[in-house]
Amino acid sequence: MKDSRTKIRTKKTGAATFFYCAFTLPALTLAASAYADDGVTEPTSETSRTQTLAQASPSPTPSTSHAPDSSPQSARSSGKRRADQGGQVRNDQPDTTNAIVNAEASQTVEPPSPPSSQAASKGFIADSHLNLQFRNYSDYFQAPNAIYRHAWIQGAQANYESGFTQGLVGFGVDASLFAALKLDGGNGAGNMVHVGKDGGGSQQLAWAYPGMYDIKGRISETVVKYGLQIVTNPFLEPHDNRALPPTFLGVSMVSNDLVHTTLEAGSFTKVDARGHTNLSNLTTSYGGTRIDRLTYVGGTWHYAKNGEMALYVDQADDVWRQYYGSVAQSFGDPTTIKWSGLANIYSTHDTGASKQGHINSNAYSVSVSAQHGPHALLLGYQQVLGDQFFDYVNETNGIYLTNSMDVDYNAPHEQSLQLRYTFDGKYAGVPGLKAMFWGQYGWNADASAGAAENASPSASLHNLYWKNGEPVHGHHHEFGFVPSYTLQSGRFKDTKITFIAMWHNAQAHYSDGNNMEYRLVVNVPVKVF
């Protein structure tokens, strides 16, 4: 979730800007699909349904500075597994202040509103920035039946962001060059290395391509971008756990004109997937169904210094309409004890031509955590209500549910429970040192209804609902350990080193199989100007 806004404003004109842009976004992006070659080979079922154990991007990708940096998301081997190295657990709300103090503060006279970001613009060149990011990424994945994948890649990004021209409406551009050098890895490594148009390419030594490019406009605190970009929301957050992140083609809008509120909207048609150097169609992660266009709108309201609410809705044309809601609240102080709670839910329903079949399901999670000094303990519960897998857009972390760690725990009717311990060295005199341990158990998965609808081996979703000759069912568990350290000073200040270790074990008929993965990632940011 976004960090709470601290600026005090009285203007409300952002609402009109927001709704005007939200309703015109689809029209603005009709040209998006014409940009890419629709004939580009779609990712194979292996790359579209397995990529990514542990969302392990140890440092934020450019243009995602508002993304949280403290919770694991997951990835999968026979599904979609994920886990952030400590970046995305959404229970790290600011310390709560007394409710009476808040009430009294609201009665005081507010100071004059500061000038908006656009009014304070220094110009296209004066506000421009160039940053480099180097990522050394090594990954070792092992599963039964001699399934083995490994890779060692040196990735690099050169990210240029211009300022905005001065005036009521400012204009600018962003451009990024992505490049990678393979140090080790080969056949079977999938998107850990390079993936060509024909599905091959794993032996390619090096590759480079334009990773991001967009034109942008700003009025007051509202920014609209069109092009290949990165956005962060409950549906399209990039799954950045390889040497280079995925990026998405379309139009986006983010508005901060309303005090303590962030409003967003967007419409996207293509993705430059991990390991790829060309654009391809959006697809669903588990069903592998093509999405011609994904459109979303929503926002986050920071109703108090220590609490926030979010509401979003998206539509994947002819596939589903999905709703997301969350509430997060905390109180107390880490020096004594700080309590944090988070509840969120996705509600998914088929729409239009229903290309992925009938969908009517809800998936929710609730978590409570307690922190004392550097130590924190979290208990999380998650459940899927419905006969379908909870699915989301491929190449994304579009599952903000608490128990989506190594695997997603998203089978029909599945329930899961997680116990997580985190250590934050900032409160122990060792700033920059963090560690996370977790154990998780899932049970009650029952895909019999979906299996009956996809009984024929030729059915498009047969392999999703059937495992080893029976409908998906059973229980499974996982363990994980993610330590990291960020250098606090010196020439390499802000360099982050992250190690990820995960082990998953499941019964024979559960959708995700047994596996173990070890990953080491070193991110080195360099500010040029």
WOGILIN-V733561 format. One line per field, one symbol per residue. ss: DSSP state (2 for helix, 1 for strand, 0 for the rest). phi: phi as a letter, one per 40 degrees, with the letter a starting at -180 (. if undefined). psi: psi as a letter, one per 40 degrees, with the letter a starting at -180 (. if undefined). A space follows every 10 residues. Layout:
ss = ???
phi = ???
psi = ???
This chain:
ss = 0000000000 0002222222 2222222200 0222200000 0000222220 0000000000 0000000000 0001100000 0100000000 0000000022 2222200000 0000000000 0000000011 1111111111 1110001111 1111111111 1000000011 1111111111 1111100002 2200000000 0000011111 1111111110 0111111110 0000000100 0000001111 1111100000 1111111111 1100000001 1111000001 1001111111 1111001111 1111110001 1111111111 1110001111 1111111111 0000000001 1111111111 1100111111 1111100000 0010010000 0000000000 0000111111 1111222200 0011111111 1111110222 2220000000 0222211001 1011111111 1111110000 0000011111 1111110000 0000111111 111111100
phi = .ccccbcbbb cbccccdccc cccbddccbc cccccccccd dcdcccccbb dgcfcbccac cdgbccccba acbbaabbab baacchbicc bbccccbccc cccccccccc cdccccdccc cchdccccab bbbbbcbbab bbbdggcaba aabbbabbbb bccbdchdbb baababbbaa bccahadgcf ccbcbcccgc gccccaaaac caaabababf bbbbbbicab bbacbbcccc bbcbccbbci bbbbbbccdg bbbbaaabbb bbcdgbbbca ccaccccgcc bcabbaaiab bccadbaabb baabbcdgba bbbbaabbaa ahadcbabbb babaabbbac agcfcbgcba abbbababbb bbgcbabbbb baabbicbcc baccgbccac cdccbcbcfb cdgcbabbbb bbbbcdcbgb dgcbaababa bbagcabccc cccbccdccc bdcccbafgb ddahbaaaba abcaabccag cbdgcbbbbb babbbaccbc ccccaaabab bbbbcbcca
psi = iiiiieihie ieeddddddd ddeedddded eddediheeh hiiidddded hgihgfheii iiefeeiiff iiaaiidebh iihifegehf ffiiiiihdd dddddeeihi iihiiiddde heidddeiih iihhhhhihh hhiiffhhhi ihihiihhhh hiaiiiadhi iaiihhhiii hhdiiaheeb edaihideea eeehdiiiih dihiiiihhb fhhhihahih ihiedfhigg fadiiiiiha iihhhfdhhe hhiiiihidi igiheieiii iiiidddehh hdhhhiiaih hgeideiiii hiiihhheci hhihiihhii iahddchhhi ihhiihhhhi ibefdfahhg iihiiiihih hhbehihhhi iiihhieiih iahieiffge idegbdieff iheiiihihh hihhedeeeg idhiihiiii hiiehgfddd ddefdheeid ededeihfei ihiaiiiiii hgiihhheia dfiehhhhhh hihhhiidei dhaiiiihhh hhhhihhd.
